[in-house]
Amino acid sequence: MTVNELEKILIQKDVPQNMYSILVGGFPNEAFCLVKSDSAWEVYYSERGQKRGAKKFSSESEACEYMNKKLDKYARA
């Protein structure tokens, strides 16, 4: 799965867009974030300006699959 595919899936599932941030980085309030660093992909929950539950992945696909599963419970469709 790619980032573009993940974004399409989240839109199809009607996951609220304020619940996630993809390739933006930083610390949006109460959102799951997917970012790419020099050597890895990272998924974390941003809460009050801090990373919570950060997990690193070696591939885009692994990171996207993980983020997709994390956001499943917020699907409205």
N, C-alpha and C positions, 0 to 999 in steps of 0.2 A: 504494500500500500504506500502511496506517496502522499505528500502534504495536500496536494490538490484533490486527490481522491478522498482523503479524510474530510476536507472542508465540504465537499459535495455530500458525503454521507451524513455529516452532522446537520447540514441544512435539510436533507431528506427526513431525518429523524426529528426535525424541529427542536433541536437542542438550542436553548436560548443563547444568543451570541455573546451575552455578557458573562457566560459561564466558561469561556475559553479564549485563549490568545495564542495564535499560531505564528511563529517566526517574528514576533514583535519584541519579545523580551520584556524586561522590567518587572514591575510588581503591580499589575492591575489588581484592584480590590476583589478578593474572593473569586478567583478564577484559576482554572487549570491552564498551564502554559507549556508550550512545546517550543524549544529553541535549539539552534544548532551552534555549537562552539567549534573551535578548530578541529578537534579530534573526536567529538561525540555529539549525539543527540541527547537532549535532556527534557524530561517531563517533570513538572513540579506543580504544587498548589501554592498560589500566591495569596498570602493572608496578612494583612496589616504590615505590608512592606517587607515580608520575610518569606523565604522559600520553605515549604513544608513538604516532607515526603519526596524529596528529589530522587529521581532515578535516572541513571545514564544508560544509553544504548549505543551500540556500535553501528547500527543501521537505521536509516530513515523508516524503513518498513516496521521494524520492531517498535520504535518509538510511537509511530502512528497507530499501530494495533493496540498498544498499551493505553494510549490516550483515548482511543475509541471505546475501549472497555470501561475506562474510568468515567466517561461521560454518558454511558448507556442509561444510567439511572435518572438522567435529566431529560431523556427523550420524551417528547410529547406526541409523537406520531407513531 
